[in-house]
Amino acid sequence: MGKPKIDLTTIDGNVFVIMANVRRVMINYSRENKSYNFKSNFEDFEKEAMSGDYDNAIQTVMKYCDIYYDENIVRYESETEEIIKNKEKPTIRLIGEDGNVFSILGRANTSMRQFSIKNKWYDYKFEFEELEKKVKGSESYEEALSIIMDYFKVEEPMSYDDDYDIGM
């Protein structure tokens, strides 16, 4: 005999909310499968789930129920992650400019502000405060640059060929 099925991706992670949902799916399962004894199964589940910590409760859910997930939600989350990863970012030039971290932060603020004028969805004040906090909390120059590069598309330095077209 199978087990009741529950989707844990669509419900609150609070253990009591999870247990209430387990109860609901067990009731529905018992209506469809007359040989399934809801009362004894839920009492056993509840006793075992409440006998330990959160991890124990989740393991008990997996023991008494088949876990599945809504593919549409997983697809949406992965598409959202892809959008975030590839989202348009403000640009900043690091090479050929003053390399002092505070000077870079000044240019970052300016670049973020200008970017927000063209992209109304971009909250430059929030983004800059977050950036500044992370950079000032970094433990090395390299770490600070790495953090800055997460927030910006770094402009490539111009080559001499770009500056001077001598017709060759």
N, C-alpha and C positions, 0 to 999 in steps of 0.2 A: 504494500500500500504506500502511496506517496505521502507527501507532507504538504501542509498549507504553504502558499507562496506569499512572500512579502518583498516589497521594494523599499529598501532603506534609504534610497537616494532622494526620495520625495518627502520625507517626514523629518521633523525636528529630531536632533540627536539626543535629546533628553531621555534618560532611561525610562521614565514613567510614560512618556509619549510613545516610545517604542513598544513598551509592554502593552499599552492600550491598543496599539495597532496590531500587535500579535494576537491579542484577544479577539479583535474584530475579524482578522483573517481566519483564525481557528473556528470562530462561530460560522462564518460563511462556508468554510471547508466542510464542517460537520453537516451543514444543510445539504451539500452536494454529495457527501459520502456518508451514508447512514451508519457504516461500520466504525466511523471515527467517533470516539467518545470525547467530546469537547471538554466536559467537566473534569474528567480525570487528567486529560492531557494538559489543560490549562493550570490545574492545581499543581501538577508536577513541574511544569515550566516555571510557574511563579515562585515556587519554593526554591528551585535550583537557581533561578536568575537572581533572587534576593539574597542568596547565601554568600555572595562575594562582592567584588568590586565591579566597575563598569565593564572591564574587559570580560569578566566572567559572564555578565548579563548578555553581552553581544555573542559570546561563544554559545551560550544557551539558546539564544534566538536561532543561531545557525544549526544547532542540534535539532530543534523542534520544527524549523521551517526551512523551506528552500528559498534562498535569496536570489532575486533577479533584479535587473535594473532596466529602466526605461531607456532604450537606445536613442530616442529623440533627445533626452536630456543629456546623455553622454556626448552625442554628436554636437549639441548646442554648446556644451562646455568646451569641447575641443576646438570648435570653430571660434569661440570667444577668445580662447587662449591664443589662437593663431592670429586673430585680429589685433590683440594686444601686443603680441610679439612683433608684428609687422606694421604697427600703427605709425603714422607719420609723426616725426619728431622734429623739434627745432634743430637748427644746425649750429655748430660752433667750430671755429678753427683753433687747433691746439699747436700745430707746428708753425714756427715763424712768428709766434706771439709771445708775450710775457708769460713765462711758465709758473710764476708765483700762484699758489692755489687761490689766494684771495683775489688776485687779478682775474684768474679764470672764473671764479664765482661772480665777479662783477660783469664779465662778458656773458656769463650764463644767464644772469638776471635780465640783461638787455635782450639777449636772443629769445628767451622765453616770453618776455613781454611783447616783443615784435611778432612772435609766432602766434600769440593769443589774439592779436588784432585781426589776423587773417583767418584764424581758426577759433571761432567763438566757443566751441566745446572745450577748449583747452583752458584749464584753471591755472594760470602761471603762478599766482601767489601761493597756492597750495603746493604745486609741484616744486617751486623754488625753496619754500620752507622745508619741505621734505628732503630735497637735495642738500641744502645747506646743513641741515642737522646730521645727515649721513656723512657728508664730507668732513665736517668738523669733528665727528666721532671716529673717523678713520685713524688707523694706527701708522700709516705710512703714506708717502707721496704716491706710490704705485696704486695703493688701495683707493686713494682719493681720485686719481685719474680714472680708475676702473669704474667707480661709482658715477662719475661725470659722464663717461662714455655710455653708460646704460640709459641716460636721460636724453642723449643727443645723437644726432647723425653727425659724425665728425667730417668736416670738410677736408678734402685733400688739398695739400698745398699746390699752388700754381707752379708749373715748371717754367723754365726759361723759354721753352718753345711756345707756351701759351702767351707769355708776355710780349714776345717779339717774333713776329712773322717776317722773316727776312727773305722770304720767297725762294727758298732752296728746295 
